[in-house]
């Protein structure tokens, strides 16, 4: 029972810390481009893998 209580309190603590981060308006975590295009993450054309996934999805409809 002690493990349950300790784990529960720890999880409440973690949730409280995350809530404080939201309250103070920190920027959301976002993915990176891996350094491509000098950090400009705006894609002008879909990659081949994405095109293939979308084509397969249309075939399965």
C-alpha positions as CSV (number, residue, x, y, z in Angstrom):
1,X,0.0,0.0,0.0
2,X,2.9,2.3,0.7
3,X,4.1,1.9,-2.9
4,X,0.7,2.9,-4.2
5,X,0.6,6.0,-2.0
6,X,4.1,7.1,-3.0
7,X,3.4,6.5,-6.7
8,X,0.1,8.4,-6.5
9,X,1.7,11.4,-4.8
10,X,4.6,11.4,-7.3
11,X,2.2,11.4,-10.2
12,X,0.2,14.2,-8.7
13,X,3.4,16.2,-8.3
14,X,4.3,15.6,-12.0
15,X,0.9,16.6,-13.1
16,X,1.0,19.8,-11.0
17,X,4.4,20.7,-12.4
18,X,3.0,20.2,-16.0
19,X,0.0,22.4,-15.1
20,X,2.2,25.1,-13.9
21,X,4.1,25.1,-17.2
22,X,0.8,25.4,-19.1
23,X,-0.4,28.2,-16.8
24,X,2.8,30.2,-17.4
25,X,2.3,29.7,-21.2
26,X,5.5,28.0,-22.2
27,X,5.7,27.2,-25.9
28,X,4.5,23.7,-26.8
29,X,7.1,21.0,-27.6
30,X,7.4,20.6,-31.4
31,X,9.4,18.5,-33.7
32,X,12.5,19.7,-35.5
33,X,13.4,19.5,-39.2
34,X,16.7,17.9,-38.4
35,X,18.6,20.9,-39.6
36,X,17.1,20.8,-43.1
37,X,16.5,24.1,-44.9
38,X,18.4,26.0,-42.3
39,X,15.7,25.4,-39.7
40,X,12.9,26.4,-41.9
41,X,10.3,23.7,-41.3
42,X,7.8,24.7,-44.0
43,X,7.6,21.9,-46.6
44,X,6.9,22.9,-50.2
45,X,6.5,19.3,-51.4
46,X,5.5,16.1,-49.7
47,X,8.1,13.5,-49.3
48,X,7.9,10.2,-51.3
49,X,6.9,8.2,-48.2
50,X,4.0,10.5,-47.4
51,X,2.8,10.5,-51.0
52,X,2.8,6.6,-51.0
53,X,0.9,6.5,-47.7
54,X,-1.8,8.9,-49.0
55,X,-2.1,6.9,-52.3
56,X,-2.5,3.6,-50.3
57,X,-5.1,5.3,-48.1
58,X,-7.1,6.4,-51.1
59,X,-7.0,2.9,-52.6
60,X,-8.4,1.4,-49.4
61,X,-11.5,3.7,-49.4
